[in-house]
Amino acid sequence: MITEITERIARRHRLARIKSGIKRHKQSLKARARNRHVRSTVKTAVKDVRSGIAEGAGEKSAELLRKATSVLERAGSKGVLHKKTASRKVSRLAKAVHKATKK
């Protein structure tokens, strides 16, 4: 039964017919789905902060920055984004929010 299923999966996705290869492929698909979700969440958080800055809402954009910082740092710690990339994005957002609230 198991070999029959693994054979079908292997033929459909053109990967190795070895169990470890099939398992690795399944794991990579799960990781890909998880990473896509996190990346999308990061983009949305950054976009929300940028739109808050554009509207001129100082307190709102500061609150959105806190949420975006959390999302970005989590993505950096999980390895979805490189740690320094996440840090750089947080820094640039904070700088933009600070500049917008100064006006």
Secondary structure, 3 states (H helix, E strand, C coil): CHHHHHHHHHHHHCCCCCHHHHHHHHHHHHHHHHHHHHHHHHHHHHHHHHHHHHHCCHHHHHHHHHHHHHHHHHHHHHCCCCHHHHHHHHHHHHHHHHHHHHC
